[in-house]
Amino acid sequence: MAAPVLHLAVDLGAGSGRAVIGGVSGSALSLRETHRFHYAPRRVAGHLRWDFAGLLEGLRTGIRRGWSAAAELGGRLETVGVDSWAIDYGLLDGEGELLEDPICYRDDRTDGVMDEVCALLGRAEIFGRTGIQFLPFNTIYQLVAQAREGWPERASRLLMIPDLCHHALCGSLAGERTNASTTQLLRAADGRWDETLFARLGLPLALMPEVVAAGTELGRLSAEHQAGLGVGALRVVAPATHDTASAVAGTPLEPGWAYISSGTWSLVGVERESALINEAVARANFTNETGAFGTVRFLRNVMGLWILEACAREWEAGGRAQDLPELLARVEAFSGSAGLVFPDHPRFFNPASMTAELRASLVETGQPAVDDPVSLTKVILDSLALRYASVLTTIEELTGRTVPGIHIVGGGSLNSYLNQATADAAGRPVLAGPVEATAAGNLLVQAIAGGEVGSLADGRRLLAQSVRPRRFAPRRPESWAEAARRYREIEQRCAA
């Protein structure tokens, strides 16, 4: 009997990475995490930069451990693919060497750039060409900021973070489409770089890579890596390299349901067959990001659990470190409301003190300035749930379709309080899990490319038989209706 074929998904989040091996086993998809590693941006040469060498070391270790784990399971590791967060990029010279560590999207170099670009080109033209929402750190604005500082004279190719990783593994210089679409520089009409935008902004189109589809084989793991890691000639396959695209691919969505990829960011949307580009969508600042295999992710970014993560770091630094399960249990037992904020306010993007910004927002909207971790956590989670509900209402208005339920995946799907609050606030059932939807989607694309799975629909059926999502039914409609009324007032005031 031939050894089962296995694949390795490396999923890079904005702070930690994980390596997961998996493959088709009978009528299910098996997954096993083999390595987890951490990294963080650091201030170097005046900018907040990613330690790319450290990230690559985590990637290399993940490959080595994945190879060993596959052997232990009696399997044959055949392919590897990397997904990551969007937006950020690195520059290579003509020899394929990284010129400098990539700058993090939370760096302040893009402050004010989006408004200047929109004044020059007009929001309607940019959105009409790309279908992508306006975020101040989008790659288009990073490139304008880069041009003002000056391009490194030896810059020869620009690659997004997962494409940089694939280049390091096999020498590929291609750019995968799902991540390329998030740059706000790709034409929605044909999925190609928009020459007009590059010309109008004076950006060097020659730096941009050839755009390839998810599932494209990029090459073989280099001989140097094979020897150094003690592994075979793995095929490097581009998954849906934007982590949200992989997460959506790895969600066993029921027909018509919305998804929330819940983590540092929360991506709230629905899957479509085509982009939806019109004035109403532009006003609502929704986006049409490319998904795997011809799908479109019609969604909106919500600030997500970043707000709670920032508070947790602050509490720990101040000697008040919190045990998350215990904290959430105390939030669950909290009676009544602790207050509400508009989580997508720019003030929460990267403040010096997240707790101070939360208190200030509460005071400015006529609410008590709570300070203890339990109350602030309840403020954050209730506000996120109500924001999700607000976005879902907008999705229904823009698409003209009813959303019968919500499927939450990613690390945030473990947060039972937030899952229940989302069901309550939205008045719809919530399914939560799988946690590793991104890795599952990454693996599915590799398995489809390898011929073990016939299609994305087939892969999702496998997933549905492999995982048992937890179900949360809506409850307490009266109390949440009042909370929604108060939240709408705050959102309208803060978003004005």
Residue, then its C-alpha position, 0 to 999 in steps of 0.5 A: m500500500a502506498a504511503p498517504v500523501l501529506h501536505l504542509a501548510v505554514d500559516l503566518g499571522a501578525g505575531s505568530g506562525r504555525a506549521v500544520i501537516g494534513g491530508v485526505s484520510g478516508s472521507a475526512l481531512s486530517l490536520r496535525e500542528t507540528h510547530r508554532f513560533h512567534y515574532a514581532p515587528r521592531r523599530v529599526a532605521g526609523h520604521l517598524r519592521w518585521d524580522f524576516a530572518g527570524l520568521l524564515e527560521g521559524l518556517r525552516t523549523g516548521i518544514r523540518r518538523g513537518w517532514s519528521a511528523a509525516a514520517e512518524l505517521g507513515g505518510r509522504l510529505e509532498t508539498v508546502g505552501v505559505d499564507s500570511w497577512a496581507i498588505d506588507y511587502g519586501l524588495l529584492d535585488g537582481e540577485g534575489e536578495l532581500l534589500e531590507d526587512p519589510i516595514c509593518y503596516r502599523d508603521d506611521r509612514t502612511d499617515g495622511v497618504m490615503d487622503e492625498v492619493c484620494a484627493l489626486l485620483g478620486r475615491a470613485e475612480i480607485f474603487g471603480r478600478t479595484g473594488i477594494q476598500f480604503l484602509p490607510f495602510n493598503t499597499i498602494y499607500q505604502l508604495v507612495a510613502q516608499a516612493r517619497e522616501g526613495w526606492p533602494e537603487r538595487a530594487s528589482r522585484l517586489l513580493m508580498i510576505p508569503d511570496l517572499c517566503h516562497h522565493a526563499l524556499c524555491g526561488s519563485l518570483a511570482g505573486e499569488r492573486t488573493n494577496a495581490s488583490t488586497t494591494q488596491l492596485l489590481r484591476a477587478a475586471d481582469g485580475r491584472w496590475d492596473e497600469t493606469l494607477f501605477a502611472r498616475l501615482g508614479l509607481p514602478l510597475a516593472l517591480m511587480p511580479e507575475v500574478v498566478a492563481a492559488g494552486t500554482e506549483l512554484g518550484r521545488l525546495s532548493a537543494e540548499h534547504q533540502a540538505g540543511l533541513g534533511v528533507g526531500a525535494l518538496r514541491v512548493v505550491a501557492p495556496a490562497t496566500h492571503d490568510t483570510a482567503s485560506a480561512v474562507a476556503g477552509t470554512p464549511l459554509e452553509p448556503g448563504w451564510a456569512y463568515i467571520s474570520s476572527g483573530t487580531w482582525s475580524l473579516v466579516g463577509v460573504e462569498r460571491e461569484s463576482a465582484l460587487i462594485n457600485e456607489a453604495v458599496a464604495r460608501a460602505n467601504f466594503t471590499n471585493e478581495t479575490g478568493a480561491f478558485g474564482t470566488v470573491r470575498f465580499l467583506r469588511n475589515v473590523m478591528g477585531l481582537w487586537i483591542l483586547e490583545a493590546c489591553a492584555r499586554e498593557w495589563e501584563a506590563g502593569g503587573r495585572a496579567q490576566d488569565l484569559p479563560e478566567l477573565l472570560a468566565r468573569v465577563e460571562a458572569f457580569s450582569g448588565s452593560a459595562g459600556l460600548v465603543f465603536p471598535d473601528h474608530p482609528r483611535f484604536f488602531n495603534p494607540a500608546s495606551m489602548t485602555a486609556e483610549l477605551r476610557a476616553s471613548l466611553v467618557e466622550t460618549g457619555q458613559p462611565a469610564v470603567d477601568d477594571p479588566v473585566s469591565l473593559t473586556k466586556v466593553i470590547l466584546d459586546s462592542l465587537a458583537l454589535r459591530y459584526a451585527s451592523v456589518l451583516t445588516t449592511i451586507e444584506e442591504l448591499t447584496g439584496r440577500t438575507v444572511p441566515g446564519i454566521h460561521i466564525v472561524g479562526g482563533g476567535s472562534l474559541n471565545s465562547y462569550l463573543n460567539q454567543a454575544t454575536a448570535d444575540a446581537a445579530g439575532r442569528p445562529v452562529l457556528a464556531g470552528p474550525v480554529e485552524a480554518t486557515a491551515a485547513g484552507n491552505l492544505l485543501v488548495q494544495a490537495i486540490a493542486g495535487g489531485e487528491v481533492g476534486s474541487l473546493a466544494d469537495g474539500r468543504r464537504l470533507l471538512a464538514q465531516s472532519v470538524r464539529p462546529r459548536r452552535f450558538a443560538p440567539r437569546r435575550p432579544e429584548s436586552w440586545a435590542e436596547a444595546a443595539r439602539r445605544y450602539r447605533e447612536i455611538e457608531q453614528r456619532c463616532a463614524a461621522 
